[in-house]
Amino acid sequence: MIPVTRLDGQAVYVNADLVMFLESSPETILTLENGKKVTVKETIPQVVDEIVKFKSRCYPGLYENKQPS
């Protein structure tokens, strides 16, 4: 789950695994797998950072830069 803020200031958590895509128009809109949309105050880069942080906690080492052996 990632924290985001609705336009009315309400803090909510979104399941990062259900985010299909992000768009900016000019607010950031998260479209979920079920077709529902969540409009948030955070920018797309901020949402992406939250998703990466979440996935890094779930899968330690997966998102680190690794040198090929």
The 8 nearest C-alpha neighbors of each residue, nearest first, counted from 0:
[[1, 14, 13, 15, 12, 2, 53, 16],
 [0, 2, 12, 13, 49, 15, 14, 50],
 [1, 3, 12, 11, 13, 0, 10, 4],
 [4, 2, 11, 10, 12, 39, 1, 5],
 [3, 5, 10, 39, 9, 40, 8, 11],
 [4, 6, 39, 9, 8, 7, 40, 38],
 [5, 7, 8, 39, 40, 4, 38, 9],
 [8, 6, 5, 9, 4, 40, 39, 10],
 [9, 7, 5, 6, 4, 10, 40, 39],
 [10, 8, 5, 4, 7, 11, 6, 3],
 [9, 11, 4, 3, 8, 5, 2, 12],
 [12, 10, 3, 2, 4, 9, 13, 5],
 [11, 13, 2, 1, 0, 3, 14, 10],
 [14, 12, 0, 1, 15, 2, 11, 3],
 [13, 15, 0, 16, 17, 1, 12, 18],
 [16, 14, 17, 0, 18, 13, 50, 1],
 [15, 17, 14, 18, 0, 19, 50, 13],
 [16, 18, 31, 32, 15, 14, 19, 13],
 [19, 17, 31, 15, 16, 20, 30, 32],
 [20, 18, 31, 32, 30, 17, 21, 29],
 [19, 21, 30, 18, 29, 22, 31, 28],
 [22, 20, 29, 28, 30, 43, 27, 23],
 [21, 23, 28, 27, 24, 29, 20, 43],
 [22, 24, 27, 25, 26, 28, 21, 43],
 [25, 23, 26, 22, 27, 28, 38, 21],
 [24, 26, 23, 27, 22, 28, 42, 40],
 [27, 25, 24, 23, 28, 40, 39, 38],
 [26, 28, 23, 39, 22, 38, 42, 43],
 [27, 29, 38, 22, 37, 21, 23, 26],
 [30, 28, 21, 37, 36, 20, 38, 31],
 [31, 29, 36, 20, 19, 35, 18, 34],
 [30, 32, 18, 19, 17, 34, 35, 33],
 [33, 31, 17, 34, 19, 18, 30, 35],
 [32, 34, 31, 35, 17, 30, 36, 19],
 [35, 33, 31, 32, 30, 36, 19, 18],
 [36, 34, 31, 33, 30, 37, 32, 29],
 [35, 37, 30, 29, 31, 28, 34, 38],
 [36, 38, 29, 28, 39, 30, 35, 5],
 [39, 37, 28, 27, 5, 29, 36, 26],
 [38, 40, 5, 4, 27, 6, 41, 37],
 [39, 41, 6, 4, 5, 42, 26, 27],
 [42, 40, 39, 45, 46, 27, 43, 3],
 [41, 43, 45, 44, 27, 46, 40, 26],
 [42, 44, 46, 45, 47, 27, 41, 21],
 [45, 43, 47, 46, 42, 48, 41, 49],
 [44, 46, 48, 42, 43, 47, 41, 49],
 [47, 45, 49, 43, 48, 44, 50, 42],
 [46, 48, 44, 50, 49, 45, 43, 51],
 [49, 47, 45, 51, 46, 50, 44, 52],
 [50, 48, 52, 46, 47, 51, 1, 53],
 [49, 51, 47, 53, 48, 52, 15, 54],
 [52, 50, 48, 54, 53, 49, 55, 47],
 [53, 51, 55, 49, 50, 54, 48, 56],
 [52, 54, 50, 56, 51, 55, 49, 57],
 [53, 55, 57, 51, 56, 52, 58, 50],
 [56, 54, 52, 58, 59, 53, 57, 51],
 [55, 57, 53, 54, 58, 59, 52, 51],
 [56, 58, 54, 55, 59, 53, 52, 61],
 [57, 59, 55, 56, 61, 54, 60, 62],
 [60, 58, 55, 61, 56, 57, 62, 54],
 [59, 61, 63, 62, 58, 55, 64, 56],
 [60, 62, 59, 58, 63, 55, 54, 64],
 [63, 61, 60, 55, 64, 59, 51, 58],
 [62, 64, 60, 61, 65, 59, 55, 66],
 [65, 63, 62, 66, 61, 60, 67, 59],
 [64, 66, 63, 67, 62, 68, 60, 61],
 [65, 67, 68, 64, 63, 62, 60, 61],
 [68, 66, 65, 64, 63, 61, 62, 60],
 [67, 66, 65, 64, 63, 61, 60, 62]]
